[in-house]
Amino acid sequence: MPRAIVITGASRGLGRALAVEYAAPGVALALIGRDAAALGAVARLAEAKGARVRIGRIDVRDRDALSAFLVETDEADATDCLIASAGVTMVTPRAGAVEDLTRAQDLFDVNLNGMMNTLAPLAPRMRARRQGQIALFGSIAAFAPPPDSPSYAASKAAIVAFALATRALYHADGVSVSVVCPGFVDTDMTGSFDSAKPFLLSAEDAARRIRRGLARRRAVIAFPRRLYYAARFQQLLPEPLRRRILLAFRATARP
Ligand SMILES: NC(=O)c1ccc[n+]([C@@H]2O[C@H](COP(=O)([O-])OP(=O)(O)OC[C@H]3O[C@@H](n4cnc5c(N)ncnc54)[C@H](OP(=O)(O)O)[C@@H]3O)[C@@H](O)[C@H]2O)c1
């Protein structure tokens, strides 16, 4: 059971649900996000369950501020679980439209550089202690990229590759890296677009599944399994059939 847990994207959605899931007496939580009021509300819930909480109101793109906060947090309570949940999505403005380049680059900045900014200050410290685990957030979209979210799917595929490589690299140092690949979870992110959302899960259910997967030190924590296996299976199909399946997951952004 981890005792010192850092969570990015803790103000809402999966990060928030994970903060509440792990909150218990004897647990130190460091919660990171940009929305101070929302982080405060999560902190109060976690404290009511007996956890000690530090809040970092930080944009994960701000490498220096994030690094300073993470090192300070690690000095206070040696981090044994790092959960990098912060992320954004994007759906094309209308069917067939091309993504806005600036927004796409911003998305990569949060999802990829933000994740690397989170990992960089803590991973060497965890490796030196030869202890701890790290959860990076991919998505089932990495395996079955939805046609209207190419940049999001690409950012998540990059995280899957990064996590699996890092897992192999850190193994000898006793640090376990997992990649979390949810299907559809009922959060603000999933609420920002309309599409088919099979097997939609609550954030609380997803948080329990993630916790179980991390306790077992799984390489890939993908759920629901039916959707994950379907996504992996379609990769083996002939391209015309694969294309038709992916087009069943067309999405439109909600205003
Ligand atoms: N929901 C799903 O169905 C689903 C499926 C597959 C994968 N995922 C992945 O799971 C993770 C969590 O998703 P979610 O559904 O919980 O999303 P969400 O409800 O939209 O919450 C996103 C979280 O990320 C934080 N965040 C976004 N940009 C940030 C930035 N620049 N700096 C710091 N924090 C930032 C937000 O906090 P602030 O707004 O306070 O900054 C918020 O706490 C993401 O990586 C997502 O890609 C989600």
The ligand as an SDF file (V2000), in Angstrom:
LIG
                    3D

 48 52  0  0  0  0  0  0  0  0999 V2000
  -12.0780    9.8910  -19.2890 N   0  0  0  0  0  0  0  0  0  0  0  0
  -11.7590    8.9330  -20.1380 C   0  0  0  0  0  0  0  0  0  0  0  0
  -12.6460    8.2520  -20.6910 O   0  0  0  0  0  0  0  0  0  0  0  0
  -10.3190    8.6270  -20.4340 C   0  0  0  0  0  0  0  0  0  0  0  0
  -10.0630    7.5490  -21.2970 C   0  0  0  0  0  0  0  0  0  0  0  0
   -8.7520    7.2440  -21.5930 C   0  0  0  0  0  0  0  0  0  0  0  0
   -7.7130    7.9740  -21.0330 C   0  0  0  0  0  0  0  0  0  0  0  0
   -7.9970    9.0130  -20.2120 N   0  0  0  0  0  0  0  0  0  0  0  0
   -6.8660    9.7640  -19.6650 C   0  0  0  0  0  0  0  0  0  0  0  0
   -7.0050    9.8490  -18.2630 O   0  0  0  0  0  0  0  0  0  0  0  0
   -6.4410   11.0800  -17.8050 C   0  0  0  0  0  0  0  0  0  0  0  0
   -7.4670   11.8080  -16.9640 C   0  0  0  0  0  0  0  0  0  0  0  0
   -8.5920   12.1020  -17.7870 O   0  0  0  0  0  0  0  0  0  0  0  0
   -9.9720   12.6140  -17.1700 P   0  0  0  0  0  0  0  0  0  0  0  0
  -11.0380   11.9460  -17.9050 O   0  0  0  0  0  0  0  0  0  0  0  0
   -9.9010   12.5410  -15.7050 O   0  0  0  0  0  0  0  0  0  0  0  0
   -9.9380   14.1390  -17.6490 O   0  0  0  0  0  0  0  0  0  0  0  0
  -10.6380   15.4420  -17.0090 P   0  0  0  0  0  0  0  0  0  0  0  0
  -11.8080   15.0550  -16.2090 O   0  0  0  0  0  0  0  0  0  0  0  0
  -10.7770   16.4000  -18.1340 O   0  0  0  0  0  0  0  0  0  0  0  0
   -9.5070   15.9630  -16.0010 O   0  0  0  0  0  0  0  0  0  0  0  0
   -8.2560   16.3370  -16.5180 C   0  0  0  0  0  0  0  0  0  0  0  0
   -7.3390   16.6970  -15.3720 C   0  0  0  0  0  0  0  0  0  0  0  0
   -6.0910   17.0990  -15.9330 O   0  0  0  0  0  0  0  0  0  0  0  0
   -5.7400   18.3670  -15.3920 C   0  0  0  0  0  0  0  0  0  0  0  0
   -4.9920   19.1660  -16.3680 N   0  0  0  0  0  0  0  0  0  0  0  0
   -5.3080   19.4100  -17.6660 C   0  0  0  0  0  0  0  0  0  0  0  0
   -4.4020   20.2320  -18.2110 N   0  0  0  0  0  0  0  0  0  0  0  0
   -3.4930   20.4920  -17.2380 C   0  0  0  0  0  0  0  0  0  0  0  0
   -2.3150   21.2730  -17.1790 C   0  0  0  0  0  0  0  0  0  0  0  0
   -1.8680   21.9670  -18.2510 N   0  0  0  0  0  0  0  0  0  0  0  0
   -1.6290   21.3410  -16.0070 N   0  0  0  0  0  0  0  0  0  0  0  0
   -2.0560   20.6700  -14.9220 C   0  0  0  0  0  0  0  0  0  0  0  0
   -3.1540   19.8950  -14.9100 N   0  0  0  0  0  0  0  0  0  0  0  0
   -3.8660   19.8160  -16.0580 C   0  0  0  0  0  0  0  0  0  0  0  0
   -7.0750   19.0380  -15.0420 C   0  0  0  0  0  0  0  0  0  0  0  0
   -6.8650   19.9420  -13.9830 O   0  0  0  0  0  0  0  0  0  0  0  0
   -7.0180   21.5400  -14.0790 P   0  0  0  0  0  0  0  0  0  0  0  0
   -8.0980   21.8360  -15.0590 O   0  0  0  0  0  0  0  0  0  0  0  0
   -7.2760   21.9300  -12.6610 O   0  0  0  0  0  0  0  0  0  0  0  0
   -5.6710   21.9910  -14.5320 O   0  0  0  0  0  0  0  0  0  0  0  0
   -7.8750   17.8450  -14.5460 C   0  0  0  0  0  0  0  0  0  0  0  0
   -7.6100   17.5980  -13.1860 O   0  0  0  0  0  0  0  0  0  0  0  0
   -6.0240   11.8470  -19.0520 C   0  0  0  0  0  0  0  0  0  0  0  0
   -4.6470   11.6700  -19.2620 O   0  0  0  0  0  0  0  0  0  0  0  0
   -6.8330   11.1940  -20.1570 C   0  0  0  0  0  0  0  0  0  0  0  0
   -6.2190   11.3210  -21.4070 O   0  0  0  0  0  0  0  0  0  0  0  0
   -9.2700    9.3540  -19.9000 C   0  0  0  0  0  0  0  0  0  0  0  0
  1  2  1  0
  2  3  2  0
  2  4  1  0
  4  5  1  0
  4 48  2  0
  5  6  2  0
  6  7  1  0
  7  8  2  0
  8  9  1  0
  8 48  1  0
  9 10  1  0
  9 46  1  0
 10 11  1  0
 11 12  1  0
 11 44  1  0
 12 13  1  0
 13 14  1  0
 14 15  2  0
 14 16  1  0
 14 17  1  0
 17 18  1  0
 18 19  2  0
 18 20  1  0
 18 21  1  0
 21 22  1  0
 22 23  1  0
 23 24  1  0
 23 42  1  0
 24 25  1  0
 25 26  1  0
 25 36  1  0
 26 27  1  0
 26 35  1  0
 27 28  2  0
 28 29  1  0
 29 30  1  0
 29 35  2  0
 30 31  1  0
 30 32  2  0
 32 33  1  0
 33 34  2  0
 34 35  1  0
 36 37  1  0
 36 42  1  0
 37 38  1  0
 38 39  2  0
 38 40  1  0
 38 41  1  0
 42 43  1  0
 44 45  1  0
 44 46  1  0
 46 47  1  0
M  CHG  2   8   1  16  -1
M  END
$$$$
